[in-house]
């Protein structure tokens, strides 16, 4: 049974901890008041990835919840081998610790696969999904990218790994406007050895997450955002993912690459600006409206 550990001093913005069923500790922090929104980081990442986004979301009327998965960030000392069940239990532990019955999910890149798996297996706990640079198409191109990333994470360490992956993160338009950001990326903290190993375990799980049958189980509304200059995740694969989802909505973010929340925050957050229950933005139409069976939790 999951339990909540004592809160850190203070209220919103201070770090708290939740405990998974296997005993692993999940540090998290809250920003704002309103609709709960869980922020799921991407491959090999902690909540540091989101920077000031939780405060921005708080101003939009969300209770933004950022967390560090075991093995990353503040949870680096907690290093049980990464598994999909453990990743889904991270979310369950936080929701139960805060007594939140249901939350929207915002996820980037690999984190989108976790969000989809959670929504498919826990439909009563997941509201709308907002995915950025995420796909689960299982295309030949995406499998090749995953193999490339696995090779990089297995053969490179520390600073070399940062330098090898940084060029994949920004679109050409943003890089031309703000070249200093790329320099800052090169100076960003290198992954620890424990984080590198956890990222390899995440990549090993990808084949099981890129299954059309899993997408068909997701009954939630899913906004699939594609950076049209993304060289890591193809916009075509993001669209294919949206088309395979019962309530998938494809949104193209022009002039942005893989880090679109940084490159084009305004267009990226448009879908979140609508009040809960409002129709989808006019420029984003559901690609598939067939009924779906809600799986049991």
N, C-alpha and C positions, 0 to 999 in steps of 0.2 A: 504494500500500500504506500502511496506517495505521501510525503509529509512536508511541511513547510518549516524551514529553519528560521531563527530569529532575524528580523529585518535589520539592515544597517541603520545607523542613526539618520534621522531626517525622513522626508517624505518623497515626493516625486523627484526623480533625477538621481537619487542615491541607489547604490547597488543592493540587491536582495538576492536570496538564494532559494532554489526549489530543489527537491530531491526526486530523482527518477525511481522507478520500481526496482532497478538494479543497484540503487544506492549512489549512483553518480550524481554529483552536484552540478546544477545549472545556474550560473550567475545571470542576473537580468536587472534591467532598470526601466523605470516608467517615466514618460514625459506626457503631460497634458491630462485632459479629462475628455470623456466622450466615448465614441465607438472604439472598442478595443481593436488594435491592429498589431499583429505580430510581425516583426521584421526578421526574415530568414536570410542569413548571409550565404554567399556563394562558395565555390570550391576553395578549400583551405583557408577560409576567412573567419574572422570573429566579428563582433558588433562594430569594431573600429572601422570596418568598411563603410558604414553608413554616415560617419562624420556627424554633421549637424542636422541630418535629415529628421531625426526624432523630434527636434524642436520645431522644424517646419511643419511636420505632421500635426504636432500639438496645436499650432496656430490654425490649422485647418479643421480642428474639432475632433481629433482622434486622441485616444489614449494609446500612444506609441510604446511598444514593448520591444526593446532590443536585448538580445541575449548572446552569450558566448557558449557555443556547443562544447561539451566535454572534449578536451584535447586542444582547445584554441583559446587565445586571449587570456582572460582571468581564470579560465577553467583549464589552463595548460597542464596543471598538476593532475587533473582528472583525465586519465587517458585510457579508458576502456576501449578496446578495438571498435572503430566506427562501424555501425550497422544501421540499416534503414529503420529497423524497429526502435533502436535507441534514438535515432534522429526524430522520429515521430513522438517518442515518449518525452523528448525535451519539451515539445510544445504542450503535451498533456500535463506535464509536471507544472509548468508555469501557469496554465489556465486553472488548474486545481488549486495551486498555491494562492492565487488571487481570487478564487471563487468566481471565475468568469466562465459562463456556460458555453459561449460561442464568440469567435473572433474572426475578423477578416485577416487575410494573410498577404503580406508584401514580400516578394522574394526576387533575388537577382541570380541570374546564371544557373549554376547547379542547384542553388536553393529552391528554384522553381520546381525541380523534380521532387524535392522533399515536400513542398507545398501540395503538389498534385497527389502524391501518395497519401499524405495526411487527409486531404479532402475526400479522396476516394474511400478510405477505410474508416474515417470518422466524420461522416456527413453532418451529423448533428452538432459538431464542434466548429465547423468551418463555414464562414460566411463567404463573401466575395474574395476572389484571388486577383492580385495585381502582380503580374510577372514581367520581368525586364531582362531581355536577352536570354530567355529560357526556352528550351524546346525539349520535346520527348518523342521526336519523330522516328528515331532509329534509322535515319537515312544513311546512305553510304558515306556521304560527306561528314556527317556528325560523328560516325564511328571512327573515321580517319582522324578527326580532330581529337577525339578522346584518346586514341592511341598515341598521338603526338604528345598530348599533355602528360599521359602516363610515362612516356619515355623521358620527358623533361624532369618530372618530379622524381623519377628513379635515378637519373644520372647526374642531376645538378643539385647543388645545395646552396643555401644562404643567398648571398649577393648575386651569384651567377643565375640563380633561379629567377630573381627579381628582374634582372637585365634581359633574360630570355623571354619573359612573359609580358613585360610592360608594353612592347610595341603592339600587342594584340588588343589593348584595352581602349584605345581612343580612335575615333573616326578622323579622317583626314581634314575635314572642315574645322573641327574643334582644334586639332593640332596646329593648323595654320593660324588660327586666331589667337591661341594661347599656348605657345610652345613651352612656356615655363612649367605648365602643369605636367608635361611629360618628364621634364627634369625632376620635378618633385616626386613623380612616381618612381623614378630610378633611385631616389633617396629614401623611399619608404622602408619601414622596418622589414628585414628579411624574415621568412618563416623559420621558426625553431625546428630542430630535428623532429620533435614530437608532432608538430603541425604538418611537416612534410610527410611523415608516415601516415597520419590521419587522412591527408589529401589523397594519397595513393589508395587507401582503403575506400574512400569515396568514389574514386574513378573505377575501382573494381566492381562497384555495385551498379554502374551505369546500365549494363545490358538488361538487368532485371527491371530497371525503371523506365526504359524506352519500349514499352509494350502497349500496342493499341488497346488491348483489353483493359489495361489499367485506366486509360483515359476515358473509356466508355463508362467507367464507374463513378466519374466525378460529376456530381449533380449541381455543383455550385457554378455561379457565373464566374467566368475566368477572362480577365483582360490580358491578352498576350501582346506585349509591346516589343517591337523589333526596331533596332537601330538600323537605318537603311545603309549605313556605312560600316556595319559590324562585320569584321573579317573573321571573328571567332565563331559566332553563331549566325548562320545564314538566315536572312529574313524569310526565305522560302521555307526553311524548316520551322520557323516560328509560325508562319501561316498554316503549314501542314498540321502542326500541333493544334492550333485553334480550330481547324476544320474537323479534327478527330474528336474534339470535345463536344459533348451535348449542348453546352451553352458557351462555347468559345467565341471570343470577340477579338479580332485582329486589329491592332493599331500600329500604324507606321510612324516612326519618329524620324523625320527628315534631318539630314545633316548631323547625325549622331552615330557613334559606334557602340561598342559593348558597354561602356560606362555611361549610358544615356542619362541616368539620373543626375550625373555630374555635368554632362555636356548640354542637356536640354531639359532642365527641371520643370519648366512651365508646361510644355506639352506632355511630359511624362506624368505629371500629377493631375492632369485635367480630369481623368476618370475618377479620381478620389475627391474632387471638389463637389461632385453632385451629392445632394442630400441622400441619406439612406432610403432606398426604396424608389428613388427616381429612375426614369428610363435611362438607358445607356446614352452616351453622347451621340448626336445625330450622325457624326462621321464614322461611327464604329458600330457596325451591324453584326448581330449574331450570325455566325456562318453555318450553324446547324441547330435546328430547334426541335429535333426529334425527342420524344420522351425518354426518360432513363429510369432504371430501377435504383432505388436508394438502398445501398447495402447496409446491413446491420453493423453496429459498432462492435 
